[in-house]
Amino acid sequence: MRVAIPSPLRSYTGSREQVSGAGATVGELLASLDRQFPGIRFRIVDEQDRIRVHIRIFVNRELARDLGRTLGAGDEVQILCALSGG
C-alpha cells in the first residue's frame, strides 16, 4: 500500500514523499516501514506502543486511532506531524 510521509520524517526515507509498505494493521505497516527505514517507527509510536500525541495517521482519509486499525492492500495511508514552536 502507499504511505505518504510528512516532511519531518523524510530524512528516514531518503527524502521520498511516498513509500510502499505492507501489513494487516497500522502496527504491522509501521513495523514494515521500520524494516525499510530503520528508526522511523520510534518517531511515530511511543514506548507504550501508542501513536505519539503529535502524530496523526489517516487511512483512506479516516483517522486511525490506534495501531490495531485494520488495513487492506489498496488502502492509502497518510502520516501527519503537528508542528510546534514559538
MOVENGI-V660075 format. One record per residue. RES is the residue in one letter. SS is DSSP state (@ for helix, = for strand, . for the rest). D_CENTER is the distance of its C-alpha to the mean C-alpha in whole Angstrom. Layout:
BEGIN
RES:SS:D_CENTER, RES:SS:D_CENTER
END
This chain:
BEGIN
M:.:12, R:=:11, V:=:7, A:=:8, I:.:7, P:.:9, S:@:12, P:@:12, L:@:9, R:.:11, S:.:14, Y:.:12, T:.:12, G:.:15, S:.:15, R:.:13, E:.:12, Q:=:11, V:=:10, S:=:11, G:.:10, A:.:12, G:.:12, A:.:14, T:=:11, V:@:8, G:@:9, E:@:10, L:@:8, L:@:6, A:@:10, S:@:10, L:@:8, D:@:10, R:@:13, Q:@:13, F:.:11, P:.:13, G:.:12, I:@:8, R:@:7, F:@:10, R:@:9, I:@:6, V:=:9, D:.:13, E:.:16, Q:.:16, D:.:13, R:.:12, I:=:9, R:.:11, V:.:13, H:.:12, I:=:8, R:=:8, I:=:6, F:=:9, V:=:10, N:.:13, R:.:13, E:=:14, L:=:12, A:=:10, R:.:12, D:.:11, L:.:10, G:.:13, R:.:12, T:=:13, L:.:12, G:.:15, A:.:15, G:.:16, D:.:13, E:=:11, V:=:7, Q:=:7, I:=:5, L:=:8, C:=:10, A:.:13, L:.:16, S:.:19, G:.:22, G:.:26
END
